[in-house]
Amino acid sequence: MSQKQVALLIGHRDATMLSKYEKGLLAPPLRTALKLMLLYRLPIQEIFTDEVSQAREELAKKVKTVRMTQPVLF
């Protein structure tokens, strides 16, 4: 599919925003990310790579300060 076709399928008029998502300049809104996940058959983590990395780092820091009864795997 072309960027224009994908853009139209996800509800955009042109490929400008899609290009920004693909370049990592902007994270798409969740609904748009879910559509992209379905169209491209990607795990959602691949669409939100930076956000997943940041969340993992934040959790790793918090796990050290919270007494856990179960090991945390992420």
PDB file of N, CA, C and O in Angstrom:
ATOM      1  N   MET A   1       0.837  -1.183   0.000  1.00  0.00           N
ATOM      2  CA  MET A   1       0.000   0.000   0.000  1.00  0.00           C
ATOM      3  C   MET A   1       0.882   1.247   0.000  1.00  0.00           C
ATOM      4  O   MET A   1       1.967   1.256   0.581  1.00  0.00           O
ATOM      5  N   SER A   2       0.410   2.267  -0.643  1.00  0.00           N
ATOM      6  CA  SER A   2       1.125   3.538  -0.635  1.00  0.00           C
ATOM      7  C   SER A   2       0.803   4.282   0.664  1.00  0.00           C
ATOM      8  O   SER A   2      -0.170   3.964   1.347  1.00  0.00           O
ATOM      9  N   GLN A   3       1.629   5.272   0.995  1.00  0.00           N
ATOM     10  CA  GLN A   3       1.354   6.089   2.175  1.00  0.00           C
ATOM     11  C   GLN A   3       0.000   6.783   2.040  1.00  0.00           C
ATOM     12  O   GLN A   3      -0.747   6.888   3.012  1.00  0.00           O
ATOM     13  N   LYS A   4      -0.309   7.248   0.852  1.00  0.00           N
ATOM     14  CA  LYS A   4      -1.590   7.928   0.615  1.00  0.00           C
ATOM     15  C   LYS A   4      -2.754   6.983   0.914  1.00  0.00           C
ATOM     16  O   LYS A   4      -3.727   7.374   1.558  1.00  0.00           O
ATOM     17  N   GLN A   5      -2.649   5.732   0.442  1.00  0.00           N
ATOM     18  CA  GLN A   5      -3.718   4.758   0.682  1.00  0.00           C
ATOM     19  C   GLN A   5      -3.876   4.485   2.172  1.00  0.00           C
ATOM     20  O   GLN A   5      -4.991   4.469   2.693  1.00  0.00           O
ATOM     21  N   VAL A   6      -2.756   4.269   2.853  1.00  0.00           N
ATOM     22  CA  VAL A   6      -2.813   4.011   4.298  1.00  0.00           C
ATOM     23  C   VAL A   6      -3.400   5.217   5.017  1.00  0.00           C
ATOM     24  O   VAL A   6      -4.246   5.067   5.899  1.00  0.00           O
ATOM     25  N   ALA A   7      -2.956   6.404   4.645  1.00  0.00           N
ATOM     26  CA  ALA A   7      -3.470   7.625   5.271  1.00  0.00           C
ATOM     27  C   ALA A   7      -4.993   7.707   5.139  1.00  0.00           C
ATOM     28  O   ALA A   7      -5.690   8.008   6.108  1.00  0.00           O
ATOM     29  N   LEU A   8      -5.491   7.443   3.960  1.00  0.00           N
ATOM     30  CA  LEU A   8      -6.946   7.481   3.754  1.00  0.00           C
ATOM     31  C   LEU A   8      -7.651   6.418   4.594  1.00  0.00           C
ATOM     32  O   LEU A   8      -8.715   6.676   5.158  1.00  0.00           O
ATOM     33  N   LEU A   9      -7.063   5.225   4.677  1.00  0.00           N
ATOM     34  CA  LEU A   9      -7.672   4.152   5.465  1.00  0.00           C
ATOM     35  C   LEU A   9      -7.739   4.483   6.952  1.00  0.00           C
ATOM     36  O   LEU A   9      -8.681   4.079   7.634  1.00  0.00           O
ATOM     37  N   ILE A  10      -6.745   5.215   7.461  1.00  0.00           N
ATOM     38  CA  ILE A  10      -6.755   5.541   8.890  1.00  0.00           C
ATOM     39  C   ILE A  10      -7.460   6.855   9.192  1.00  0.00           C
ATOM     40  O   ILE A  10      -7.519   7.286  10.344  1.00  0.00           O
ATOM     41  N   GLY A  11      -7.998   7.494   8.146  1.00  0.00           N
ATOM     42  CA  GLY A  11      -8.818   8.678   8.364  1.00  0.00           C
ATOM     43  C   GLY A  11      -8.135  10.015   8.150  1.00  0.00           C
ATOM     44  O   GLY A  11      -8.650  11.048   8.578  1.00  0.00           O
ATOM     45  N   HIS A  12      -6.977  10.012   7.492  1.00  0.00           N
ATOM     46  CA  HIS A  12      -6.292  11.268   7.189  1.00  0.00           C
ATOM     47  C   HIS A  12      -6.531  11.639   5.731  1.00  0.00           C
ATOM     48  O   HIS A  12      -6.781  10.771   4.895  1.00  0.00           O
ATOM     49  N   ARG A  13      -6.454  12.930   5.432  1.00  0.00           N
ATOM     50  CA  ARG A  13      -6.662  13.405   4.053  1.00  0.00           C
ATOM     51  C   ARG A  13      -5.455  13.161   3.161  1.00  0.00           C
ATOM     52  O   ARG A  13      -5.585  12.935   1.958  1.00  0.00           O
ATOM     53  N   ASP A  14      -4.254  13.211   3.788  1.00  0.00           N
ATOM     54  CA  ASP A  14      -3.026  12.995   3.019  1.00  0.00           C
ATOM     55  C   ASP A  14      -2.021  12.243   3.898  1.00  0.00           C
ATOM     56  O   ASP A  14      -2.331  11.860   5.025  1.00  0.00           O
ATOM     57  N   ALA A  15      -0.826  12.042   3.367  1.00  0.00           N
ATOM     58  CA  ALA A  15       0.160  11.209   4.052  1.00  0.00           C
ATOM     59  C   ALA A  15       1.081  11.987   4.993  1.00  0.00           C
ATOM     60  O   ALA A  15       2.025  11.410   5.534  1.00  0.00           O
ATOM     61  N   THR A  16       0.832  13.264   5.198  1.00  0.00           N
ATOM     62  CA  THR A  16       1.727  14.086   6.018  1.00  0.00           C
ATOM     63  C   THR A  16       1.900  13.515   7.423  1.00  0.00           C
ATOM     64  O   THR A  16       3.030  13.311   7.867  1.00  0.00           O
ATOM     65  N   MET A  17       0.813  13.256   8.121  1.00  0.00           N
ATOM     66  CA  MET A  17       0.893  12.749   9.491  1.00  0.00           C
ATOM     67  C   MET A  17       1.466  11.338   9.515  1.00  0.00           C
ATOM     68  O   MET A  17       2.262  11.004  10.393  1.00  0.00           O
ATOM     69  N   LEU A  18       1.070  10.519   8.568  1.00  0.00           N
ATOM     70  CA  LEU A  18       1.590   9.152   8.503  1.00  0.00           C
ATOM     71  C   LEU A  18       3.110   9.182   8.360  1.00  0.00           C
ATOM     72  O   LEU A  18       3.809   8.403   9.008  1.00  0.00           O
ATOM     73  N   SER A  19       3.608  10.053   7.538  1.00  0.00           N
ATOM     74  CA  SER A  19       5.052  10.196   7.363  1.00  0.00           C
ATOM     75  C   SER A  19       5.716  10.570   8.690  1.00  0.00           C
ATOM     76  O   SER A  19       6.787  10.055   9.011  1.00  0.00           O
ATOM     77  N   LYS A  20       5.097  11.452   9.454  1.00  0.00           N
ATOM     78  CA  LYS A  20       5.642  11.851  10.754  1.00  0.00           C
ATOM     79  C   LYS A  20       5.633  10.679  11.734  1.00  0.00           C
ATOM     80  O   LYS A  20       6.566  10.518  12.520  1.00  0.00           O
ATOM     81  N   TYR A  21       4.577   9.858  11.685  1.00  0.00           N
ATOM     82  CA  TYR A  21       4.529   8.675  12.544  1.00  0.00           C
ATOM     83  C   TYR A  21       5.658   7.718  12.165  1.00  0.00           C
ATOM     84  O   TYR A  21       6.364   7.202  13.032  1.00  0.00           O
ATOM     85  N   GLU A  22       5.818   7.490  10.883  1.00  0.00           N
ATOM     86  CA  GLU A  22       6.822   6.539  10.412  1.00  0.00           C
ATOM     87  C   GLU A  22       8.241   7.001  10.717  1.00  0.00           C
ATOM     88  O   GLU A  22       9.118   6.176  10.971  1.00  0.00           O
ATOM     89  N   LYS A  23       8.474   8.304  10.697  1.00  0.00           N
ATOM     90  CA  LYS A  23       9.809   8.840  10.992  1.00  0.00           C
ATOM     91  C   LYS A  23      10.076   8.947  12.494  1.00  0.00           C
ATOM     92  O   LYS A  23      11.193   9.255  12.909  1.00  0.00           O
ATOM     93  N   GLY A  24       9.054   8.692  13.302  1.00  0.00           N
ATOM     94  CA  GLY A  24       9.211   8.794  14.743  1.00  0.00           C
ATOM     95  C   GLY A  24       9.162  10.216  15.263  1.00  0.00           C
ATOM     96  O   GLY A  24       9.550  10.477  16.401  1.00  0.00           O
ATOM     97  N   LEU A  25       8.687  11.141  14.433  1.00  0.00           N
ATOM     98  CA  LEU A  25       8.582  12.537  14.855  1.00  0.00           C
ATOM     99  C   LEU A  25       7.385  12.762  15.759  1.00  0.00           C
ATOM    100  O   LEU A  25       7.394  13.654  16.607  1.00  0.00           O
ATOM    101  N   LEU A  26       6.356  11.952  15.573  1.00  0.00           N
ATOM    102  CA  LEU A  26       5.121  12.023  16.359  1.00  0.00           C
ATOM    103  C   LEU A  26       4.636  10.617  16.659  1.00  0.00           C
ATOM    104  O   LEU A  26       4.775   9.714  15.834  1.00  0.00           O
ATOM    105  N   ALA A  27       4.072  10.436  17.831  1.00  0.00           N
ATOM    106  CA  ALA A  27       3.404   9.177  18.142  1.00  0.00           C
ATOM    107  C   ALA A  27       1.935   9.335  17.757  1.00  0.00           C
ATOM    108  O   ALA A  27       1.319  10.353  18.074  1.00  0.00           O
ATOM    109  N   PRO A  28       1.374   8.348  17.083  1.00  0.00           N
ATOM    110  CA  PRO A  28      -0.034   8.458  16.710  1.00  0.00           C
ATOM    111  C   PRO A  28      -0.940   8.301  17.928  1.00  0.00           C
ATOM    112  O   PRO A  28      -0.553   7.672  18.913  1.00  0.00           O
ATOM    113  N   PRO A  29      -2.136   8.867  17.864  1.00  0.00           N
ATOM    114  CA  PRO A  29      -3.116   8.606  18.923  1.00  0.00           C
ATOM    115  C   PRO A  29      -3.404   7.098  18.975  1.00  0.00           C
ATOM    116  O   PRO A  29      -3.205   6.390  17.988  1.00  0.00           O
ATOM    117  N   LEU A  30      -3.861   6.627  20.103  1.00  0.00           N
ATOM    118  CA  LEU A  30      -4.064   5.184  20.293  1.00  0.00           C
ATOM    119  C   LEU A  30      -4.948   4.571  19.208  1.00  0.00           C
ATOM    120  O   LEU A  30      -4.599   3.530  18.652  1.00  0.00           O
ATOM    121  N   ARG A  31      -6.065   5.186  18.902  1.00  0.00           N
ATOM    122  CA  ARG A  31      -6.985   4.641  17.892  1.00  0.00           C
ATOM    123  C   ARG A  31      -6.268   4.491  16.541  1.00  0.00           C
ATOM    124  O   ARG A  31      -6.424   3.477  15.860  1.00  0.00           O
ATOM    125  N   THR A  32      -5.489   5.498  16.166  1.00  0.00           N
ATOM    126  CA  THR A  32      -4.732   5.452  14.913  1.00  0.00           C
ATOM    127  C   THR A  32      -3.667   4.363  14.979  1.00  0.00           C
ATOM    128  O   THR A  32      -3.462   3.636  14.007  1.00  0.00           O
ATOM    129  N   ALA A  33      -2.989   4.248  16.118  1.00  0.00           N
ATOM    130  CA  ALA A  33      -1.971   3.212  16.280  1.00  0.00           C
ATOM    131  C   ALA A  33      -2.579   1.817  16.147  1.00  0.00           C
ATOM    132  O   ALA A  33      -1.967   0.924  15.562  1.00  0.00           O
ATOM    133  N   LEU A  34      -3.765   1.635  16.682  1.00  0.00           N
ATOM    134  CA  LEU A  34      -4.432   0.335  16.558  1.00  0.00           C
ATOM    135  C   LEU A  34      -4.764   0.022  15.102  1.00  0.00           C
ATOM    136  O   LEU A  34      -4.634  -1.121  14.664  1.00  0.00           O
ATOM    137  N   LYS A  35      -5.188   1.028  14.361  1.00  0.00           N
ATOM    138  CA  LYS A  35      -5.462   0.831  12.934  1.00  0.00           C
ATOM    139  C   LYS A  35      -4.175   0.472  12.191  1.00  0.00           C
ATOM    140  O   LYS A  35      -4.171  -0.423  11.345  1.00  0.00           O
ATOM    141  N   LEU A  36      -3.095   1.166  12.508  1.00  0.00           N
ATOM    142  CA  LEU A  36      -1.809   0.867  11.869  1.00  0.00           C
ATOM    143  C   LEU A  36      -1.330  -0.537  12.232  1.00  0.00           C
ATOM    144  O   LEU A  36      -0.800  -1.257  11.385  1.00  0.00           O
ATOM    145  N   MET A  37      -1.515  -0.918  13.480  1.00  0.00           N
ATOM    146  CA  MET A  37      -1.157  -2.257  13.930  1.00  0.00           C
ATOM    147  C   MET A  37      -1.871  -3.306  13.089  1.00  0.00           C
ATOM    148  O   MET A  37      -1.263  -4.282  12.650  1.00  0.00           O
ATOM    149  N   LEU A  38      -3.159  -3.099  12.868  1.00  0.00           N
ATOM    150  CA  LEU A  38      -3.949  -4.051  12.089  1.00  0.00           C
ATOM    151  C   LEU A  38      -3.552  -4.050  10.612  1.00  0.00           C
ATOM    152  O   LEU A  38      -3.434  -5.109   9.996  1.00  0.00           O
ATOM    153  N   LEU A  39      -3.348  -2.866  10.052  1.00  0.00           N
ATOM    154  CA  LEU A  39      -2.987  -2.772   8.638  1.00  0.00           C
ATOM    155  C   LEU A  39      -1.614  -3.371   8.350  1.00  0.00           C
ATOM    156  O   LEU A  39      -1.435  -4.104   7.378  1.00  0.00           O
ATOM    157  N   TYR A  40      -0.647  -3.047   9.210  1.00  0.00           N
ATOM    158  CA  TYR A  40       0.724  -3.490   8.984  1.00  0.00           C
ATOM    159  C   TYR A  40       1.050  -4.830   9.641  1.00  0.00           C
ATOM    160  O   TYR A  40       2.120  -5.401   9.426  1.00  0.00           O
ATOM    161  N   ARG A  41       0.097  -5.322  10.453  1.00  0.00           N
ATOM    162  CA  ARG A  41       0.300  -6.576  11.189  1.00  0.00           C
ATOM    163  C   ARG A  41       1.561  -6.500  12.053  1.00  0.00           C
ATOM    164  O   ARG A  41       2.430  -7.370  12.013  1.00  0.00           O
ATOM    165  N   LEU A  42       1.619  -5.428  12.828  1.00  0.00           N
ATOM    166  CA  LEU A  42       2.743  -5.173  13.723  1.00  0.00           C
ATOM    167  C   LEU A  42       2.291  -5.286  15.174  1.00  0.00           C
ATOM    168  O   LEU A  42       1.138  -4.993  15.491  1.00  0.00           O
ATOM    169  N   PRO A  43       3.192  -5.707  16.052  1.00  0.00           N
ATOM    170  CA  PRO A  43       2.872  -5.600  17.475  1.00  0.00           C
ATOM    171  C   PRO A  43       2.798  -4.121  17.851  1.00  0.00           C
ATOM    172  O   PRO A  43       3.541  -3.307  17.302  1.00  0.00           O
ATOM    173  N   ILE A  44       1.935  -3.776  18.753  1.00  0.00           N
ATOM    174  CA  ILE A  44       1.733  -2.376  19.133  1.00  0.00           C
ATOM    175  C   ILE A  44       3.024  -1.754  19.670  1.00  0.00           C
ATOM    176  O   ILE A  44       3.229  -0.546  19.549  1.00  0.00           O
ATOM    177  N   GLN A  45       3.907  -2.589  20.272  1.00  0.00           N
ATOM    178  CA  GLN A  45       5.171  -2.071  20.788  1.00  0.00           C
ATOM    179  C   GLN A  45       6.039  -1.475  19.682  1.00  0.00           C
ATOM    180  O   GLN A  45       6.823  -0.562  19.940  1.00  0.00           O
ATOM    181  N   GLU A  46       5.913  -1.972  18.476  1.00  0.00           N
ATOM    182  CA  GLU A  46       6.714  -1.440  17.376  1.00  0.00           C
ATOM    183  C   GLU A  46       6.225  -0.063  16.940  1.00  0.00           C
ATOM    184  O   GLU A  46       6.988   0.714  16.365  1.00  0.00           O
ATOM    185  N   ILE A  47       4.988   0.234  17.203  1.00  0.00           N
ATOM    186  CA  ILE A  47       4.451   1.548  16.859  1.00  0.00           C
ATOM    187  C   ILE A  47       4.804   2.560  17.950  1.00  0.00           C
ATOM    188  O   ILE A  47       5.070   3.727  17.666  1.00  0.00           O
ATOM    189  N   PHE A  48       4.803   2.102  19.183  1.00  0.00           N
ATOM    190  CA  PHE A  48       5.114   2.966  20.321  1.00  0.00           C
ATOM    191  C   PHE A  48       6.472   2.624  20.918  1.00  0.00           C
ATOM    192  O   PHE A  48       6.596   2.519  22.138  1.00  0.00           O
ATOM    193  N   THR A  49       7.482   2.449  20.090  1.00  0.00           N
ATOM    194  CA  THR A  49       8.813   2.028  20.541  1.00  0.00           C
ATOM    195  C   THR A  49       9.366   2.936  21.638  1.00  0.00           C
ATOM    196  O   THR A  49       9.788   2.452  22.688  1.00  0.00           O
ATOM    197  N   ASP A  50       9.365   4.233  21.404  1.00  0.00           N
ATOM    198  CA  ASP A  50       9.918   5.164  22.393  1.00  0.00           C
ATOM    199  C   ASP A  50       9.115   5.142  23.689  1.00  0.00           C
ATOM    200  O   ASP A  50       9.682   5.164  24.781  1.00  0.00           O
ATOM    201  N   GLU A  51       7.811   5.097  23.558  1.00  0.00           N
ATOM    202  CA  GLU A  51       6.954   5.104  24.744  1.00  0.00           C
ATOM    203  C   GLU A  51       7.154   3.832  25.566  1.00  0.00           C
ATOM    204  O   GLU A  51       7.180   3.891  26.795  1.00  0.00           O
ATOM    205  N   VAL A  52       7.294   2.689  24.904  1.00  0.00           N
ATOM    206  CA  VAL A  52       7.515   1.419  25.612  1.00  0.00           C
ATOM    207  C   VAL A  52       8.857   1.455  26.330  1.00  0.00           C
ATOM    208  O   VAL A  52       8.952   1.029  27.481  1.00  0.00           O
ATOM    209  N   SER A  53       9.887   1.951  25.674  1.00  0.00           N
ATOM    210  CA  SER A  53      11.215   2.044  26.307  1.00  0.00           C
ATOM    211  C   SER A  53      11.171   2.947  27.528  1.00  0.00           C
ATOM    212  O   SER A  53      11.728   2.618  28.575  1.00  0.00           O
ATOM    213  N   GLN A  54      10.509   4.081  27.390  1.00  0.00           N
ATOM    214  CA  GLN A  54      10.407   5.019  28.507  1.00  0.00           C
ATOM    215  C   GLN A  54       9.628   4.400  29.669  1.00  0.00           C
ATOM    216  O   GLN A  54      10.029   4.538  30.824  1.00  0.00           O
ATOM    217  N   ALA A  55       8.533   3.729  29.376  1.00  0.00           N
ATOM    218  CA  ALA A  55       7.734   3.089  30.429  1.00  0.00           C
ATOM    219  C   ALA A  55       8.548   1.996  31.125  1.00  0.00           C
ATOM    220  O   ALA A  55       8.484   1.856  32.347  1.00  0.00           O
ATOM    221  N   ARG A  56       9.312   1.222  30.349  1.00  0.00           N
ATOM    222  CA  ARG A  56      10.144   0.170  30.925  1.00  0.00           C
ATOM    223  C   ARG A  56      11.184   0.761  31.874  1.00  0.00           C
ATOM    224  O   ARG A  56      11.397   0.230  32.964  1.00  0.00           O
ATOM    225  N   GLU A  57      11.833   1.854  31.471  1.00  0.00           N
ATOM    226  CA  GLU A  57      12.823   2.513  32.324  1.00  0.00           C
ATOM    227  C   GLU A  57      12.189   3.042  33.606  1.00  0.00           C
ATOM    228  O   GLU A  57      12.744   2.885  34.694  1.00  0.00           O
ATOM    229  N   GLU A  58      11.024   3.669  33.471  1.00  0.00           N
ATOM    230  CA  GLU A  58      10.328   4.206  34.646  1.00  0.00           C
ATOM    231  C   GLU A  58       9.949   3.089  35.616  1.00  0.00           C
ATOM    232  O   GLU A  58      10.109   3.226  36.829  1.00  0.00           O
ATOM    233  N   LEU A  59       9.449   1.990  35.071  1.00  0.00           N
ATOM    234  CA  LEU A  59       9.080   0.865  35.933  1.00  0.00           C
ATOM    235  C   LEU A  59      10.302   0.251  36.607  1.00  0.00           C
ATOM    236  O   LEU A  59      10.247  -0.100  37.785  1.00  0.00           O
ATOM    237  N   ALA A  60      11.400   0.118  35.873  1.00  0.00           N
ATOM    238  CA  ALA A  60      12.616  -0.455  36.444  1.00  0.00           C
ATOM    239  C   ALA A  60      13.085   0.365  37.642  1.00  0.00           C
ATOM    240  O   ALA A  60      13.534  -0.197  38.641  1.00  0.00           O
ATOM    241  N   LYS A  61      12.983   1.685  37.550  1.00  0.00           N
ATOM    242  CA  LYS A  61      13.364   2.552  38.668  1.00  0.00           C
ATOM    243  C   LYS A  61      12.412   2.372  39.849  1.00  0.00           C
ATOM    244  O   LYS A  61      12.849   2.318  40.999  1.00  0.00           O
ATOM    245  N   LYS A  62      11.125   2.281  39.569  1.00  0.00           N
ATOM    246  CA  LYS A  62      10.120   2.154  40.636  1.00  0.00           C
ATOM    247  C   LYS A  62      10.210   0.798  41.330  1.00  0.00           C
ATOM    248  O   LYS A  62      10.024   0.709  42.544  1.00  0.00           O
ATOM    249  N   VAL A  63      10.494  -0.258  40.567  1.00  0.00           N
ATOM    250  CA  VAL A  63      10.564  -1.605  41.135  1.00  0.00           C
ATOM    251  C   VAL A  63      11.625  -1.662  42.230  1.00  0.00           C
ATOM    252  O   VAL A  63      11.473  -2.396  43.207  1.00  0.00           O
ATOM    253  N   LYS A  64      12.680  -0.900  42.073  1.00  0.00           N
ATOM    254  CA  LYS A  64      13.757  -0.891  43.067  1.00  0.00           C
ATOM    255  C   LYS A  64      13.321  -0.259  44.382  1.00  0.00           C
ATOM    256  O   LYS A  64      13.924  -0.519  45.423  1.00  0.00           O
ATOM    257  N   THR A  65      12.290   0.560  44.348  1.00  0.00           N
ATOM    258  CA  THR A  65      11.855   1.262  45.557  1.00  0.00           C
ATOM    259  C   THR A  65      10.619   0.644  46.200  1.00  0.00           C
ATOM    260  O   THR A  65      10.244   1.028  47.307  1.00  0.00           O
ATOM    261  N   VAL A  66       9.993  -0.288  45.533  1.00  0.00           N
ATOM    262  CA  VAL A  66       8.770  -0.904  46.046  1.00  0.00           C
ATOM    263  C   VAL A  66       9.067  -2.341  46.455  1.00  0.00           C
ATOM    264  O   VAL A  66       9.661  -3.099  45.688  1.00  0.00           O
ATOM    265  N   ARG A  67       8.656  -2.712  47.655  1.00  0.00           N
ATOM    266  CA  ARG A  67       8.856  -4.079  48.128  1.00  0.00           C
ATOM    267  C   ARG A  67       7.879  -4.987  47.380  1.00  0.00           C
ATOM    268  O   ARG A  67       6.663  -4.866  47.530  1.00  0.00           O
ATOM    269  N   MET A  68       8.422  -5.887  46.582  1.00  0.00           N
ATOM    270  CA  MET A  68       7.603  -6.759  45.736  1.00  0.00           C
ATOM    271  C   MET A  68       7.530  -8.157  46.339  1.00  0.00           C
ATOM    272  O   MET A  68       8.526  -8.679  46.839  1.00  0.00           O
ATOM    273  N   THR A  69       6.340  -8.760  46.288  1.00  0.00           N
ATOM    274  CA  THR A  69       6.194 -10.143  46.747  1.00  0.00           C
ATOM    275  C   THR A  69       6.378 -11.129  45.610  1.00  0.00           C
ATOM    276  O   THR A  69       6.623 -12.313  45.841  1.00  0.00           O
ATOM    277  N   GLN A  70       6.260 -10.647  44.395  1.00  0.00           N
ATOM    278  CA  GLN A  70       6.453 -11.449  43.189  1.00  0.00           C
ATOM    279  C   GLN A  70       7.499 -10.767  42.318  1.00  0.00           C
ATOM    280  O   GLN A  70       7.584  -9.539  42.305  1.00  0.00           O
ATOM    281  N   PRO A  71       8.303 -11.551  41.587  1.00  0.00           N
ATOM    282  CA  PRO A  71       9.237 -10.905  40.669  1.00  0.00           C
ATOM    283  C   PRO A  71       8.495 -10.219  39.530  1.00  0.00           C
ATOM    284  O   PRO A  71       7.462 -10.709  39.073  1.00  0.00           O
ATOM    285  N   VAL A  72       9.012  -9.100  39.076  1.00  0.00           N
ATOM    286  CA  VAL A  72       8.407  -8.352  37.993  1.00  0.00           C
ATOM    287  C   VAL A  72       9.209  -8.609  36.729  1.00  0.00           C
ATOM    288  O   VAL A  72      10.421  -8.396  36.691  1.00  0.00           O
ATOM    289  N   LEU A  73       8.515  -9.071  35.692  1.00  0.00           N
ATOM    290  CA  LEU A  73       9.177  -9.363  34.421  1.00  0.00           C
ATOM    291  C   LEU A  73       8.672  -8.403  33.359  1.00  0.00           C
ATOM    292  O   LEU A  73       7.473  -8.345  33.089  1.00  0.00           O
ATOM    293  N   PHE A  74       9.571  -7.661  32.766  1.00  0.00           N
ATOM    294  CA  PHE A  74       9.179  -6.781  31.664  1.00  0.00           C
ATOM    295  C   PHE A  74      10.364  -6.501  30.809  1.00  0.00           C
ATOM    296  O   PHE A  74      10.255  -5.777  29.819  1.00  0.00           O
TER     297      PHE A  74
END
